[in-house]
Amino acid sequence: MTVCPDCGTENIEGAELCQNCGADIANLKLPNTENLLDDQLVNGTLQEMGAPVALSVNPGDPVAVAVHFMRDEEVECVLVRDEGKRIVGILTERDVLLKAAGPDRDLMALAVQDIMTPDPVILREEDSLAVALHKMSVGGFRHIPFVADDGTTLLISIQDVLRHVAAYIPSG
């Protein structure tokens, strides 16, 4: 853990800002890693994940259209972009199941913006796997978008990260 020198809050290794006070902690010394798994979590970046480009829908699209799109593209979530192409939300299978599913719900009459998770956390490709896992854990979500240096928005899931680091878990 990295302790913020301003407020004393413990933060996950590799975090750039203190989760409590927002102080810059990016330049604090990271600990030495003792094994390949720790090294991969602390020093491995989202860039190394080989993540797919995030697919998008519009806020006003009917939920039914978004669900069919997700099914056809075989993805678990999509970003929601406004007309200026700014990311305004994320729509996941879980959002659909918990907020839209039901016998009296008309998914053609319900707009994506009515059930999406607004203002998702967005990381950068140079962020560490530990930062991504921390953000997912604290936020209680399973997917997180990140922006590549070329401006492309990619998307990873908790499963993607765990599959990636599984190779570094010592056996026996």
RASULNOR-V849991 format. One record per pair of residues at least 12 apart in sequence whose C-alpha atoms are under 10 Angstrom apart, sorted by the first residue. I is the first residue (numbers start at 1). J is the second residue. D is the distance in whole Angstrom. If there is no record, write none. Layout:
i=I j=J d=D
i=I j=J d=D
This chain:
i=1 j=13 d=5
i=1 j=14 d=9
i=1 j=15 d=10
i=1 j=30 d=9
i=1 j=31 d=9
i=2 j=14 d=8
i=2 j=15 d=8
i=2 j=18 d=9
i=2 j=25 d=8
i=2 j=26 d=10
i=2 j=28 d=8
i=2 j=29 d=8
i=2 j=30 d=8
i=2 j=31 d=9
i=3 j=18 d=9
i=3 j=25 d=9
i=3 j=28 d=9
i=4 j=17 d=9
i=4 j=18 d=6
i=4 j=19 d=9
i=4 j=20 d=9
i=4 j=21 d=9
i=4 j=22 d=9
i=4 j=23 d=7
i=4 j=24 d=8
i=4 j=25 d=7
i=4 j=28 d=9
i=5 j=18 d=9
i=5 j=23 d=9
i=5 j=24 d=10
i=5 j=25 d=8
i=5 j=28 d=9
i=6 j=18 d=9
i=6 j=20 d=10
i=6 j=21 d=8
i=6 j=22 d=9
i=6 j=23 d=7
i=6 j=24 d=9
i=6 j=25 d=9
i=7 j=20 d=8
i=7 j=21 d=7
i=7 j=22 d=10
i=7 j=23 d=9
i=8 j=20 d=9
i=8 j=21 d=10
i=9 j=21 d=8
i=11 j=25 d=9
i=11 j=131 d=10
i=11 j=134 d=9
i=12 j=42 d=10
i=12 j=130 d=7
i=12 j=131 d=7
i=12 j=133 d=10
i=12 j=134 d=7
i=12 j=135 d=9
i=13 j=25 d=10
i=13 j=26 d=9
i=13 j=28 d=9
i=13 j=29 d=9
i=13 j=30 d=7
i=13 j=31 d=8
i=13 j=41 d=9
i=13 j=42 d=7
i=13 j=43 d=10
i=13 j=128 d=9
i=13 j=130 d=7
i=13 j=131 d=7
i=13 j=134 d=9
i=14 j=26 d=7
i=14 j=27 d=9
i=14 j=28 d=9
i=14 j=29 d=9
i=14 j=30 d=7
i=14 j=31 d=10
i=14 j=41 d=9
i=14 j=42 d=7
i=14 j=43 d=8
i=14 j=127 d=8
i=14 j=128 d=7
i=14 j=129 d=9
i=14 j=130 d=7
i=14 j=131 d=6
i=14 j=132 d=10
i=14 j=134 d=10
i=15 j=27 d=10
i=15 j=28 d=10
i=15 j=30 d=10
i=15 j=42 d=10
i=15 j=127 d=8
i=15 j=128 d=8
i=15 j=130 d=8
i=15 j=131 d=6
i=15 j=132 d=9
i=15 j=134 d=9
i=15 j=135 d=10
i=16 j=28 d=9
i=16 j=127 d=9
i=16 j=131 d=9
i=30 j=42 d=8
i=30 j=43 d=9
i=35 j=168 d=8
i=35 j=169 d=9
i=35 j=170 d=8
i=36 j=165 d=9
i=36 j=167 d=9
i=36 j=168 d=6
i=36 j=169 d=7
i=36 j=170 d=8
i=37 j=165 d=7
i=37 j=166 d=8
i=37 j=167 d=8
i=37 j=168 d=5
i=37 j=169 d=6
i=37 j=170 d=8
i=38 j=130 d=9
i=38 j=165 d=9
i=38 j=168 d=9
i=38 j=169 d=9
i=39 j=168 d=9
i=40 j=128 d=9
i=40 j=129 d=8
i=40 j=130 d=9
i=40 j=164 d=9
i=40 j=165 d=7
i=40 j=167 d=10
i=40 j=168 d=7
i=40 j=169 d=10
i=41 j=128 d=7
i=41 j=129 d=5
i=41 j=130 d=5
i=41 j=131 d=9
i=41 j=132 d=10
i=41 j=133 d=9
i=41 j=161 d=9
i=41 j=164 d=10
i=41 j=165 d=7
i=41 j=168 d=10
i=42 j=127 d=9
i=42 j=128 d=6
i=42 j=129 d=7
i=42 j=130 d=6
i=42 j=131 d=8
i=43 j=126 d=10
i=43 j=127 d=9
i=43 j=128 d=6
i=43 j=129 d=8
i=43 j=130 d=8
i=44 j=126 d=9
i=44 j=127 d=8
i=44 j=128 d=5
i=44 j=129 d=6
i=44 j=130 d=8
i=44 j=164 d=10
i=44 j=165 d=9
i=45 j=124 d=9
i=45 j=125 d=7
i=45 j=126 d=5
i=45 j=127 d=5
i=45 j=128 d=4
i=45 j=129 d=6
i=45 j=130 d=9
i=45 j=131 d=9
i=45 j=132 d=9
i=46 j=123 d=9
i=46 j=124 d=8
i=46 j=125 d=5
i=46 j=126 d=6
i=46 j=127 d=6
i=46 j=128 d=6
i=46 j=129 d=6
i=46 j=130 d=10
i=46 j=131 d=9
i=46 j=132 d=8
i=46 j=145 d=10
i=46 j=146 d=8
i=46 j=147 d=10
i=46 j=148 d=9
i=46 j=154 d=9
i=46 j=155 d=10
i=46 j=156 d=8
i=46 j=161 d=9
i=47 j=124 d=8
i=47 j=125 d=5
i=47 j=126 d=6
i=47 j=127 d=8
i=47 j=128 d=9
i=47 j=129 d=10
i=47 j=146 d=9
i=47 j=147 d=9
i=47 j=148 d=7
i=47 j=149 d=9
i=47 j=154 d=9
i=48 j=125 d=8
i=48 j=126 d=9
i=48 j=128 d=10
i=48 j=129 d=9
i=48 j=164 d=9
i=49 j=125 d=9
i=49 j=129 d=9
i=49 j=155 d=10
i=49 j=156 d=8
i=49 j=160 d=8
i=49 j=161 d=8
i=49 j=163 d=10
i=49 j=164 d=7
i=49 j=165 d=10
i=50 j=154 d=9
i=50 j=155 d=10
i=50 j=156 d=9
i=50 j=160 d=9
i=50 j=164 d=10
i=51 j=125 d=10
i=51 j=145 d=10
i=51 j=146 d=9
i=51 j=153 d=10
i=51 j=154 d=6
i=51 j=155 d=6
i=51 j=156 d=6
i=51 j=157 d=9
i=51 j=160 d=8
i=51 j=161 d=10
i=52 j=152 d=10
i=52 j=153 d=9
i=52 j=154 d=6
i=52 j=155 d=6
i=52 j=156 d=8
i=53 j=145 d=9
i=53 j=146 d=10
i=53 j=147 d=10
i=53 j=148 d=10
i=53 j=152 d=7
i=53 j=153 d=6
i=53 j=154 d=4
i=53 j=155 d=6
i=53 j=156 d=9
i=54 j=75 d=9
i=54 j=77 d=9
i=54 j=78 d=7
i=54 j=79 d=7
i=54 j=80 d=10
i=54 j=144 d=10
i=54 j=145 d=7
i=54 j=146 d=9
i=54 j=147 d=10
i=54 j=152 d=8
i=54 j=153 d=6
i=54 j=154 d=5
i=54 j=155 d=5
i=54 j=156 d=9
i=55 j=69 d=9
i=55 j=70 d=9
i=55 j=73 d=9
i=55 j=75 d=8
i=55 j=77 d=8
i=55 j=78 d=5
i=55 j=79 d=6
i=55 j=80 d=9
i=55 j=81 d=10
i=55 j=153 d=9
i=55 j=154 d=9
i=55 j=155 d=9
i=56 j=69 d=9
i=56 j=70 d=10
i=56 j=77 d=9
i=56 j=78 d=5
i=56 j=79 d=5
i=56 j=80 d=5
i=56 j=81 d=6
i=56 j=82 d=10
i=56 j=85 d=9
i=56 j=87 d=9
i=56 j=89 d=10
i=56 j=90 d=9
i=56 j=91 d=9
i=56 j=153 d=10
i=57 j=69 d=9
i=57 j=70 d=10
i=57 j=78 d=7
i=57 j=79 d=6
i=57 j=80 d=5
i=57 j=81 d=6
i=57 j=82 d=9
i=57 j=85 d=10
i=57 j=87 d=10
i=57 j=89 d=10
i=57 j=90 d=9
i=57 j=91 d=9
i=57 j=112 d=8
i=58 j=78 d=10
i=58 j=79 d=9
i=58 j=80 d=5
i=58 j=81 d=5
i=58 j=82 d=6
i=58 j=83 d=8
i=58 j=85 d=9
i=58 j=87 d=10
i=58 j=88 d=9
i=58 j=89 d=10
i=58 j=111 d=9
i=58 j=112 d=7
i=58 j=113 d=8
i=59 j=79 d=9
i=59 j=80 d=6
i=59 j=81 d=7
i=59 j=82 d=6
i=59 j=83 d=9
i=59 j=87 d=10
i=59 j=88 d=8
i=59 j=89 d=8
i=59 j=90 d=10
i=59 j=91 d=10
i=59 j=111 d=7
i=59 j=112 d=5
i=59 j=113 d=5
i=59 j=114 d=8
i=59 j=115 d=10
i=59 j=116 d=8
i=60 j=80 d=9
i=60 j=81 d=10
i=60 j=82 d=9
i=60 j=110 d=9
i=60 j=111 d=5
i=60 j=112 d=6
i=60 j=113 d=6
i=60 j=114 d=9
i=61 j=80 d=10
i=61 j=108 d=9
i=61 j=109 d=9
i=61 j=110 d=8
i=61 j=111 d=6
i=61 j=112 d=6
i=61 j=113 d=8
i=62 j=106 d=9
i=62 j=107 d=6
i=62 j=108 d=5
i=62 j=109 d=6
i=62 j=110 d=6
i=62 j=111 d=4
i=62 j=112 d=6
i=62 j=113 d=9
i=62 j=114 d=10
i=63 j=91 d=9
i=63 j=96 d=8
i=63 j=100 d=8
i=63 j=106 d=9
i=63 j=107 d=5
i=63 j=108 d=6
i=63 j=109 d=8
i=63 j=110 d=6
i=63 j=111 d=5
i=63 j=112 d=5
i=63 j=113 d=9
i=63 j=114 d=9
i=63 j=115 d=8
i=63 j=116 d=9
i=64 j=96 d=9
i=64 j=100 d=10
i=64 j=106 d=8
i=64 j=107 d=5
i=64 j=108 d=5
i=64 j=109 d=9
i=64 j=110 d=8
i=64 j=111 d=9
i=64 j=112 d=9
i=65 j=107 d=8
i=65 j=108 d=7
i=65 j=111 d=9
i=65 j=112 d=9
i=66 j=78 d=8
i=66 j=80 d=10
i=66 j=91 d=8
i=66 j=92 d=10
i=66 j=96 d=10
i=66 j=107 d=10
i=66 j=108 d=10
i=66 j=111 d=9
i=66 j=112 d=7
i=67 j=91 d=9
i=67 j=92 d=9
i=67 j=93 d=8
i=67 j=96 d=8
i=67 j=107 d=9
i=67 j=112 d=10
i=70 j=91 d=10
i=70 j=92 d=9
i=70 j=93 d=9
i=71 j=93 d=10
i=75 j=92 d=9
i=75 j=93 d=9
i=76 j=91 d=9
i=76 j=92 d=6
i=76 j=93 d=6
i=76 j=94 d=9
i=76 j=142 d=10
i=76 j=143 d=9
i=76 j=157 d=9
i=77 j=90 d=7
i=77 j=91 d=5
i=77 j=92 d=4
i=77 j=93 d=6
i=77 j=94 d=9
i=77 j=95 d=9
i=77 j=96 d=10
i=77 j=142 d=10
i=77 j=143 d=8
i=77 j=144 d=10
i=77 j=155 d=9
i=77 j=157 d=10
i=78 j=90 d=6
i=78 j=91 d=5
i=78 j=92 d=7
i=78 j=93 d=9
i=78 j=116 d=10
i=78 j=143 d=10
i=78 j=145 d=10
i=78 j=155 d=9
i=79 j=91 d=6
i=79 j=92 d=9
i=79 j=116 d=9
i=79 j=117 d=10
i=79 j=118 d=10
i=79 j=120 d=9
i=79 j=144 d=10
i=79 j=145 d=8
i=79 j=153 d=9
i=79 j=154 d=10
i=79 j=155 d=9
i=80 j=112 d=8
i=80 j=113 d=8
i=80 j=116 d=8
i=80 j=117 d=9
i=80 j=118 d=9
i=80 j=119 d=9
i=80 j=120 d=10
i=81 j=113 d=10
i=87 j=118 d=9
i=87 j=119 d=7
i=87 j=120 d=8
i=87 j=122 d=9
i=87 j=145 d=10
i=87 j=153 d=10
i=88 j=113 d=9
i=88 j=116 d=9
i=88 j=117 d=9
i=88 j=118 d=6
i=88 j=119 d=5
i=88 j=120 d=7
i=89 j=112 d=9
i=89 j=113 d=8
i=89 j=115 d=10
i=89 j=116 d=6
i=89 j=117 d=5
i=89 j=118 d=4
i=89 j=119 d=5
i=89 j=120 d=6
i=89 j=121 d=9
i=90 j=112 d=9
i=90 j=113 d=9
i=90 j=115 d=9
i=90 j=116 d=6
i=90 j=117 d=5
i=90 j=118 d=7
i=90 j=119 d=8
i=90 j=120 d=6
i=90 j=121 d=10
i=90 j=143 d=9
i=90 j=144 d=9
i=90 j=145 d=9
i=91 j=112 d=7
i=91 j=113 d=9
i=91 j=115 d=7
i=91 j=116 d=5
i=91 j=117 d=6
i=91 j=118 d=9
i=91 j=120 d=10
i=92 j=115 d=9
i=92 j=116 d=7
i=92 j=117 d=8
i=92 j=141 d=10
i=92 j=142 d=9
i=92 j=143 d=8
i=94 j=116 d=10
i=94 j=141 d=10
i=94 j=142 d=10
i=95 j=112 d=10
i=95 j=115 d=6
i=95 j=116 d=6
i=95 j=117 d=7
i=96 j=112 d=9
i=96 j=115 d=7
i=96 j=116 d=8
i=97 j=115 d=10
i=98 j=115 d=9
i=99 j=114 d=9
i=99 j=115 d=6
i=99 j=116 d=9
i=100 j=112 d=10
i=100 j=114 d=9
i=100 j=115 d=7
i=117 j=141 d=10
i=120 j=139 d=10
i=120 j=141 d=10
i=120 j=143 d=10
i=120 j=144 d=8
i=120 j=145 d=8
i=121 j=135 d=8
i=121 j=136 d=9
i=121 j=139 d=9
i=121 j=141 d=10
i=121 j=143 d=10
i=121 j=144 d=7
i=121 j=145 d=7
i=121 j=146 d=9
i=122 j=135 d=10
i=122 j=144 d=7
i=122 j=145 d=5
i=122 j=146 d=5
i=122 j=147 d=7
i=122 j=153 d=9
i=122 j=154 d=10
i=122 j=155 d=9
i=123 j=135 d=9
i=123 j=144 d=8
i=123 j=145 d=6
i=123 j=146 d=4
i=123 j=147 d=6
i=123 j=148 d=9
i=123 j=153 d=10
i=123 j=154 d=10
i=123 j=155 d=10
i=124 j=145 d=8
i=124 j=146 d=5
i=124 j=147 d=5
i=124 j=148 d=6
i=124 j=149 d=8
i=124 j=151 d=10
i=124 j=153 d=9
i=124 j=154 d=9
i=125 j=145 d=10
i=125 j=146 d=6
i=125 j=147 d=6
i=125 j=148 d=5
i=125 j=149 d=7
i=125 j=153 d=9
i=125 j=154 d=9
i=126 j=146 d=9
i=126 j=147 d=9
i=126 j=148 d=8
i=126 j=149 d=9
i=127 j=146 d=9
i=129 j=161 d=7
i=129 j=162 d=10
i=129 j=164 d=10
i=129 j=165 d=9
i=130 j=161 d=10
i=132 j=144 d=8
i=132 j=145 d=10
i=132 j=146 d=9
i=132 j=156 d=9
i=132 j=157 d=9
i=132 j=158 d=9
i=132 j=161 d=9
i=133 j=157 d=9
i=133 j=158 d=7
i=133 j=161 d=8
i=133 j=162 d=9
i=136 j=157 d=9
i=136 j=158 d=8
i=137 j=158 d=9
i=141 j=157 d=9
i=141 j=158 d=8
i=142 j=156 d=8
i=142 j=157 d=6
i=142 j=158 d=5
i=142 j=159 d=8
i=142 j=160 d=10
i=143 j=155 d=7
i=143 j=156 d=6
i=143 j=157 d=4
i=143 j=158 d=6
i=143 j=159 d=9
i=143 j=160 d=9
i=144 j=156 d=6
i=144 j=157 d=6
i=144 j=158 d=8
i=145 j=157 d=9
